[in-house]
Every structure is written in C-alpha cells, then in structure tokens.
Amino acid sequence: MGGSDLPGAWSAYGRLLQHLRKRAGLNQQALGEAIGYSLEHVASVEQGRRPAKVTFTTAADRVLETRGVLEVLQDEVDRAKLPQFFRNFALIEAEVVSRFSYDPLLVPGLLQTEGYARAVFAGHCPPLSEEIIDQHTEARLSRQKLLTRVPPAELSFIVSEEALRNPVGEAETMAAQWQRLLDVGTLRNVEVQVMPSASGFHAGLNGPFVMLETKDHQHLGYIESQEVGCVVGDPAEVSAFGLRYGKLRSQALNGVESARLIERLAGET
C-alpha cells in the first residue's frame, strides 16, 4: 500500500492513540516499553502506516487507562485489513440476522483455520507480501466473531466435497481444518452441510454465492469471482438465490451425514 492508499480507519486510530498517549504524559518509547512493542511499531501505528492488532489495543487501553476507547475502533481497523473490494460486504456481514452460503472451491472464510487462510493468501497470484498476507489472515479470523456473536446469527454453510478434499497447505493444515468444521458444526446457530462429489447436476453449479438478511430484514445476495465482488439487491435476483439455496440444502448431505463424511476424510490421512 502506498501512503495515499492507507485506510482511514488506521489513520483515525493512530491520531486517537497519539492524543491519548500525550494526555497520559508518555512519549512513544515509554508507551512501547509499557505495552511490549518497539518505538518504531508505536510510531507506525500512530502514523496510520501499520494496523494495530488486538493485543496492541488491549495493552494500550490498559496502560493508558482509557476504558476500552481504542477497542471501539478495533473492528474498523481489522476490517480495513481486508481486500478493498470485500470491505463493504464485510461491513454488512458483521450485523446480519442470517447468512447462508454455498462454496464449491474452498472452505468458506468464516470457517477457515489460521493455517488454511494463510495458505490461501500465500498462493495468491500475483504474489502478496508477507505483511499483506498477515493482514488479510488477521482480518479473516476477525470476521469469525460472527459465529459466536450475541445475539446469534443464523448461519448455514454448504461446502462441496471437492473443496474439502483439495489439499490446501500441508497435511497438518487440512487435519486442523477438518476438525474446525466438526467443531463449528456443533454450534446451535451453525449448520455445515457437504455437497457430495457424486451428486451430479445440482443447483450450485453456476458458482458460489451468499445470501444475507440484514438487521433491518432486507434480503441481499453476494457473488464473488477473481477478486471482484458484487452485492445484489434486486428482489427478483435475490429470490432466485433463495430458490437455489433451498434446492441445494435438499441436495446436500444433512448435518449428521456431513459430519460423518468429514470424519472419514480425517481418518484417511
């Protein structure tokens, strides 16, 4: 990212941090020593060149005795780590009542382990820097707060068997990913279904998609391909998404059968 491309959320966080630090009578060196970060790191955060991690924010709030003032901005800071085309969707996603998705190629981001997500970003073409890989991975994991948010959102994931069999990362990465799917599937507000590879023609062959219901009970769709994302609001198009998703749920394995298939995959390694 060039200086002009830096997200506004990082700059706003940095200015607030600087104000709170000066109000506490600390220089950057002293704050860094108190929270376990270098002077250069603190300076980069204050200048908006580097996003604060949760550990940084928690420590700074504690040392500066700000009662969570910085923590209020953390979600915005994390969201700005996402690819730019995805940020508007992520903002909507964070407050949904329900979210249903079909993913034929990869395990959906909301269910990915850190190792799996990092392997996905590491395979990006053109290559990403290690710093951007770190930022995208952190942002993806931050989105996963939706799984356990209160009040809970109703979440449904249909994942193709091919996506589960595709070896993304090392064998240990896939083993941890399969276990993650089994664990998440036990949450009362989450359903994980597998579309078996032998299912033949089904309603999802046109590609991945997401259906959302906002807190205002507006129904939206989302489609994404080759780093181009589009939020769909036309009622007729969203209705078609709903019809397809209903058909997919009936064509996929149910929750118990899906868990058994994932357990079999884990047992094959």
N, C-alpha and C positions, 0 to 999 in steps of 0.2 A: 504494500500500500504506500502510495506517496502521501506527503503531508496533507494535500488537499482532499485526499480520499479518506482520511481518518474519520471514523464515525463520530457524530456529535455527542453521543452518549458518553464516549470516553473522555472527550474534552470537558463536558459538564461535570463528570465525576472528578476529573483532575482539578478543576477550579475549586470545587467544593472541598476536596481534600486539602488543597493548599490553604484555603481560608480557615478550615478547622485546625490545621497544624499550626498556623501562625497565631491563631487565637489561644492555643494551648502553650504558646511560648517555646515551640520546638523548631529547630532547623531540620532540614531533610536528613542529615546524618543522624541526628538524635532519634528521629522517628523511625528511621530504618533499623537502627540498633535495637530499639524497643520492640519492634514487631518482627525482627528476624529477616529483614531484607536489606540489600545494599543501598547506598546513597543513589547510585545510578538507577536502580529499579524504582525507587520512590520518585526520582526526578522524571523518569519516563512516564510513570502513571500520572503525575501532576500535569505533564505537558500533553497528555492525551495520546502519546505515541505507543503506549502499552496498556492493554486492558487489565484491570485488577481481577485477580482470582478471588474466590470466596474466602480462602484462608487469609489473604491480604486484608480484605474488607473486615472480616471478623476481628482480626488482631488490631486494625486501625481504630475501629469503633470502640474496642475495649480500652486501648491506650489513651485515646483522645476523649474518652468518656462522653460519647455522642449518642448513646442510647439507640443505636441502630439507624442513625441518619444515613450513613453510607450504604447500609444494607438495602435500603429502599430502592437504590439505583442499581443494585446488582443484576436484577433480571434484564434491565435495559442494556447494561454493559455486556452481559452474556449473549443477548440476542444479536448485538452488533458484531459478534464474532462469526455469525453465520454468513454464508454466501449472500451477497446483496439481493439476488433475485428471490431468495427464500424468506427474507425478513418480514415482509408484510403478511405472508401466510402464517409464519410463526407467531406473530402478534395476535392474529385471530385465533389460532390453535390454542393458545395458552388459556383462553377463557371459555372454551366450548362446553356445551352441555353434553354433546356426544360427538364421537369421531369414529368413523368406520373406514377401513382401507383395504385395498387389495394390492399385494406386492408380488409380482411374478419373478423378479430378478434377484433381489437381495432381501435379507431380513430388514424389516422396516426400522428406520432410525430410532423410533421411540423404544424399540426392544433390543437395540444393539448393545453389546458389551463394549467397554473401552477398547479392548484389543481388536475387536471386529471393526469398530468405527475407524480406528486408526489405520487398519489395513486397507479399508475402502478409500480413505483420503490419500494414503500413500501410493495407491495405484492410479491416482488422477492423471489425466493427460490433457494439457501439458502439466509437467510435474509441479507440485506445490512445495514451498519452502517448509522446513521443519516447524518454523514459527506459525505458519498458517495452518499446517496440519494440527498442531497443538490447539490452536484457537478453535478450529472447526470441530475438533473432537470434544473439547470442553463445552462448546455451545450445544452440541448434540446431546451430551449427557445431561446438561442443564434442562433441556426440553423435557426430559423424562420425569420431571416433577409432576407432570400431568397425570402420571399413572397413580399417584398416591395423594393427589390434591384433595383438599376438603373445601367445599362439598365435592364428592367424587364425580368424575365424568364417566359416562357410559362408553366403553371402548371396545371395538371389535377389530381384529386383525385376521385377514385371510392371507396366508403365505403359501406360495407354490412349493411343492416338494423339491422341485429343481433348485429353488433358491436355498433350501435347507441343505441340499447335498453339495452345492457349489463350494469348494474349499477356499474360502476367503481367509488368508492368513495361514498360520501353522495349525497342526492338528490340535494343539492345546487351545488355540483360539476358538476353533469350531466346537470342541468339547465344552468349553465355558459358555459358548453361545447357545448351544442346545439346552444346557442346564438353566440358563437365564430364561429361555422360553418356557420351560417347565415351571419355573418359579413364578413368573409373571402370570401364567395361566391359572394359578391358584387364587389370584386376587378376585374378590367378589364382583368388581366392576369391569373386569377384563375377560374377554373371550379370545382365545387363539385357536384358529382352525387352519388345517392344512388342505390345500387342493392337491390331491394325489396326481402323480405324473401319468397314470393310466386312465385319466378321466376323459380323454379325447376332447372333442369340442366342448367349450363351456363359455359362459358369458363374459369372461375376463380376458379373452384372447386379443382384444383390442388394446390392452395395455393397463398399466397401473392407474389407480385413481383413489381419491379420498372424498368422503362425504362428511360434512360438518353441520352441526346445529349450534348456532351461537347462543349466548345467554339471553338474547332478545328473541330467540326461537326463529331466527332466519336460517334457511337451509341453503348451504353453499356446496359447491364441488371444487376440487383442485386436481389439476393434472400437471405432470412434470416430465420433461424429457430433455436430455442433453443440456442441462443447466438452464432451461427455460421453463418457468413456472407460470401457471395461469389460474387465477381464482375465477370460478364460474358461478354467476349469479342468476342467469336466465332460468326462470321457473321450469320451463319445459325441458331444458337440458339437465337440470338438477333432478327432475322427476325421472328422466331416463337413467341417470346414475342410480337412483334408488331402486328402480326395477331390476337393473343388472345386479346390484348388490344383493337384493333379496334372492335372486336366482343363484348367485354364487354361494350364498350361505347354505342353500339346499343342496348344492352340488358338491360342496367340500365335506371333508370328514367332520363329524361333530367334535366337541371339545375332548371327550374321553378318548375317542379313536385317534385324534390328532396327537394327544399326549403319548399314546402308545407308539405311534409311528416315530415320534421324536426320540423316545426311549430306545427304540430299535436302532435308530441311526447312531445314537450314542454308544450302544452296545457293539456296533460293527467296527469301532475304532480301537 
